[in-house]
């Protein structure tokens, strides 16, 4: 008789709920195969299959959420350390802290969250999700070592000494990270393309080419600490967002009861404010680039600072337009709309004032810090009442995204907003939300209100 203990222990790779439903069936299949071949232990293929499928089964939405939260925490720590504590940490920890956080730890959590979410939604099978996490983690580890090697080699060259040890291994580490990263990307591309009718040979070629080309681009993007922050923030929203699919024949022709249609007069006022913001911010962006040639600015740096300040101040009408449109729609209370928007106004004003001290960062740092904290508070307040899910989930995600913004994303986004704002304001002026959706022909037809005909 076959000893069942090794087979039962192997099944522990699966979650308990899965074992309760399917464990006896899988155990019986393995025991029958073992009895036919006279074995008392699982074979290597059986172990590989059970381990990869068992670990992959554990990669569900809960794992994706937990990994996303850890990625947000890592991004916030990276921002605080690299932006506000650079000099102290450079002395205390040397050159390893930033690569360890930004290039490895945070991105491992991002990869785990993406893989778990893709597995949960059926885009990756259980073994492919596990293998993707393994290959990506290995590639990120080698990439982090390559960045540390580069930093050590740069310090050695600056001191006029020969690079040895890890400092001299940069090229090999770079090639290794490229190769492993290409394998991970190609593996995912292969998994996604297998849903198509592309021939197997062409599919393999496409996966190899995609991995080889995308790996360096992805690797270069990891140099910036903003990669983890932006990826984790987007993932956090994607993980908690639950969409309710309504069957087409039963879809209502009017908005849901909790969402009101914005009156035409209100929409007109919102459009006017957005148009004013688009024009004013556009002038500010133009002045930032060309003001030194025709404006009162003495040089390009002064023109850039004045133009960015003008463009940021021009965001105030757009914020007002968003506010009156959101209040008219009635999804949340007016306080939950105007409260975060007032924080956004103060954040924009703080950064606009900070640019009066440009280009000296010591004169701008206080304004940017205040603007980042206020902006993070506005994002957290706004998101906490609009993200789906339980109160605990959405508040946790909203607060962490706000902290990440306050930590260091605000320093990146605020200057960029000055040049993106004209496009955003113009888009809001054209597609102001709150209009009653047009009913389709089938919905507006009198016959559509009756029962559906039976197809024979």
N, C-alpha and C positions, 0 to 999 in steps of 0.2 A: 504494500500500500504506500502511496506517495505521501511524503511528509509535507503537510500543508503550511507549516510555519513560515518557511522562506517566501512562499507565494503571498501569504497574508501580509507579511511585513512589507513586501514590495508594493502592495496596494495602498499603503499609507501615503504614497506620493499624491494620491487623489484626495480631494476634500472629503470630509466626513459625510456631507450631504450626498455627494456623488456615490460614495461607497455604499451608503444605505440603500440607494436606488438601484445601482448597477453592479455593486461589488461581487455579489454571489454569482452572477452570470459570468463575469470576466474570470473569476476564480475557477469556476467549473471548466471553462474553456482551457485555461492554462493547465489545470490538473489532468484533464483528459489527454492533452498533448504530451504532458510529462509521463503519464502512465504508458502511453503507446510507445514511447522511446526509452522507457526505463530510467527516467531521471528523477532526482529529488530536489533539484534547484532550477530556477528559471534560466533560460539561455540568455546570451548577451543581447540578441535582437529583442527578446521579450523585455529585458530590463530597460533597454533604450526606449522602446515604445511606451512602456508604462511610465517611465520617469518623465519623458518629454510631454506625453499627453496629460499626465497627472499635474505637473507643474503648469502646463499651459491652461488647464482647466481652472486653476486658481487665479489666473489673470483675468479678472472680471472688472466691473465698474468700480467696485470698492477698492481694489488694488490701484486702479487708475487714479481714483480720487486721492488716496493716501500718497501715491508717488507725486502727484501734482502739488499737494500741500507741501511736501518736503522740498520740491523744486522751488516753490515760491519762497520758503524760508531760506533756502540756500541763496537764491537770487537777492533777497533782502540783505543777507549777511555779506554777500560779495559786494553789493553796492555801498554799504556802510564802510567796509574795509578799504575798498579801492578808491572811493571818492572822498570820503571825509576823514579817513585815518591812514592815508597812504604813507606819510613820512614815518609815523610810529611803527607801522607794521613792516615796512621795508627794513627798518633797523632790527625789529624783534624777530622776524621770521625769515628774512632773506628773500629768495626769489621763488619759493615753492608754493606760497599760500594762494596767490591768484590763480595759477594753473590748476591747482588741486580743486579749488571751489568752482571756478568758472568753466574750465575745460573738461573736468572729470565729474566731480560729485553732482553738481547741479544737472549736467546733461545726462548722466546715468538715470537720474530720476525722470527726466523728460522722456528719454527713450523708453523706460519702463512704463510710463503712463501712456505714451502713444501706442506701444505694442499691446498693452492690456486693453486699451480702448478699441484698437483694430481687431483684436481677438474677440472681444465682447460683441462687436458688430459684424463679425463673420468675414472680415477682410483678410485675416490671417488665421491659418489653422493653429492648433495648440502647439505642435512641434515647431512650426515656423516662427511663432511668436517667441518661444524660448530661445531658439537659435539666433534670432535677430537680436535679442537682448544680450546674449553672450558675445556675439561678434562685435556689436556696437560698443559694449563695455570694454572689450579688449582693445578696440581701435582708439577709444577715448583715453584709455590708460596710456597707450603708447604716444598719443598726441600730446598728452599732458607732460610726459617725460621729454618729448621733443621740444616743447616750449621752455621747460626748465633748462634743458641742455643749451638752447639758444641763448637764454639769459646768462647762464654761466659762461658760455663762450664769449659773449659780448663783454662781460666784465673782465674776462682774462685778456681779451684784445685791448680793452681800454687801459689795463694795467701794464700792457706790453709783455705779458708772459704767455707761454705756450699752453694751449688748452689740452687738458688731459682728462681721462676718465669719462664721466658723463658729459662734460662740456665738449669733448671731441667726438661724441657719438650722434651729433645732431642729424647728419645726413642719413645714417642708417635708421634712426628712429623716425625721421620724416617719411622715408620710403616705406617702412613697416606700417606706419599709421595709414598711409595712402592705400597700401595693398589690402589691409584688413578692412578699412573703411569702404573700399570699393567692393569687397566681398559682401559686406553687410548690406550696402545699398543695392547691389545686383541681386542679392537674395530676396529682398523685399520687392524689387521690380519684377522679378520672375514670378513671385507669388501673386502679384496683382494682375500680371498679363496672362496668367494661366486661365483666367475667366474668359478670355477672348478666344477667337479661332485662329490665332497666329500659329503657324507651324512651329514645332518644338525647336528646330534648328535656328530659325529666325528669332524665336523668343530668347534663346540662350545668348545669341549675339547681341540683341538689344540690351539684355540685362548686363552683360559684360561691359559694353560701351557706356551705358548709363552709369554704372558704378565707377568706371575709370574717369569719366568726365566730371561727375558730380562730387566725388570724394574730395578733390582739392578745393573746390568752391565751398563745400560745407566746412572743411577744415579751416579755411581762412576766415569764415564767418565766426568761428569759435573764438578767435582772438579777442573779439569784443565782449565785454561783460554783459552787454545789453541782449545778447542772444538768448541766454537762459531766462532773463527777466521777461522778455517779450513772448518767448515760446511758452513759458510756464503760465503767464497770464491768459494767453489765448486758450491753452489747454484747460485751464481751470473753468473757463466759461463753457467750453465744449463738453467737459465731463458732466457738469451739473445741468446742462440744458437738456430738457426732456421735451420732445415735440409730440403732440398728440395728433395722430393721423386720422382725419375725418373722411369717411367714405364719400366719394364724389356725389352719388345720388342724394345723400342726406345733408350735404354741405349747405349751410345757411347762406341766403343771399344778402344778409345784413350783418354788420359787425356783431360780436358777442355782446351780451347785455352789460358787462362791466366796462366796455369801451364805448365811449360816446363819439359821435361824429362831430368834428370841429366845425362850428358855424362858418359860413363863408366870410363874414366880416372879420372874424378872428384870424382865419387863414390869410386873409388879405393883409392884416396888420403884421402878422408873422413874416409874410413874404417881403413886405416893405422893409422891415427891420433887417432881415437877412440880406436884402439887396444893398442896403446902406453899408452893412458890414463888409460885403464883398467888394464894393467900390473903394471904401476907405482902406481896408487891409491890402487891396491890390496896389493902391498908391504907396502905402508904406513899404511893400515888398519892392516896388520899382525904385523908390528912393533909396532903400538899403543897398541896392546894387549900383545905381547910377547917380545917386545924389551928390557925390563929390564933384561931379562934372558940371552941375547946373544949380545945386542948392547951396544953402548957407554952410554946409559942412566943410570943414577945412581939409579933410582927407577921407580916404575910403573907410577907415576904421570908425571915424565919427559918424559918417553917413550910415554905415551898417547898424550901429547902435541906435541912432535916431529912427531909422526906418523900422527896425524890429520893434522898438517901443511904440511907434505909431500903429503898426500892424496889430500888436497885441491889444492895445487900447481899443482898436476897431472890433475886437471880438465881443465887446459888451453888447452891442445891438443884437448880435447873433445869439448870445446867451439869453437875452430877453425874449427873442423869438422862440427859442426852444422852450422857455418857461411857460409862456402863454399858450403855446400849442399843447404842451404836456398837461397843463392844468385843465384845458378845455376837453381833453380826451378822458380825463377822470379816472385813470387807472389807479392812481394813488392820491393821497391827500395833498393839498397845496403845500403844506409844510415839507412833505417828503420830496417835493419838486423844487420849491424856492430855497429851501435850506441849503442843499448841496450846490445849487447854482450861485447863491451868494458867496459860498466859500470859493467857488471857481472864479468869481469876479475879484475877490480879494487876492487869490493866487495870481491871476493875470496882472493885476495892478502891482503886486510885489515884484514880479519879474520885470515888468516895464520900468519900474523905478530903479531896479538893480542895474539896468543897462545904462543909467546915467553915470555909473562908475567905470564903464568899459574904457579900455580893454583890460584894466588891472583886475585880476580875479579876486584879490583880497578886498577890493571895494564892491564886488558883485556877489561874493559868497553868501553874505547874510540875506540879501534879497532873494537869491535863488533858494536858499534853505527854507525861508518862510514860504515862498511860493510853492516849493515842492511839498512841504507838509500840508499846506492848505489844499493844494490840488489832490494829494492823496486822501485827505479827509473828504473832499467832495466826491471823489470816485467811490470811496467806500460807502458813503451815505447814499449816493444815488443807486449803486448796484445792490445794496442790501435789501431794497424794497422792490427790485425789478428782476433779479435772478430767480429762476424757478427752484423748486426743492423745498426742503424743510427750513425752518428759521435758523437752526444751528448750521446747516450746510451753507446756506447763502450768506449768512453773516460772516462765517469763517473765511469763505472765499473772498468776499468783498473787502474785509479788513486786510487780508494778506495782500491782495492786489493793490490796495491803497498804500500799504506799508512799502511794497516794492516801488511804487511810483515815488513815494516820499523819499525813499532811500537814495535813488539815483536816476530813475527813469525821467523824473521831471526836468533834470538838467539837460537831458537829450531832447525831450519832446517840446519844451517851451520855445527854444530858438527855431526848431523846425516848424512849429505851429504858425509862426509868423509868415511863412511862405506857403504853407498848406491851407491856411485859413481862407484866402480868396476862393479857392476851389470848393471848400466845404460850405462856405456861406452861399455861393452861387448854386450849389446842388440843393441846399435846403430851400432856397428861394424858388427853385423850379419844381422840386418834388416835396413840397410841404406836406407832412403826414396829416391824416385825419379826414381825408375825403371819403365819402361813401363809395364803396366799390361798385363798379358797374355789374349788374346781374347779367349772366350769360343768356344767350338766346333760348337755351333749353329751360333755364330757370324762369325767364320772363314769359314763356309761352303758357297759355291757360291750360294746355294739356299736361304740362309738367306737374301740376298740382294733384293730378289724379294718380291712381295706382299704375305702376309700370306694367306694360304688356308682357305677357308670358311668351317666351320664344319657344317655338316648336322645333 
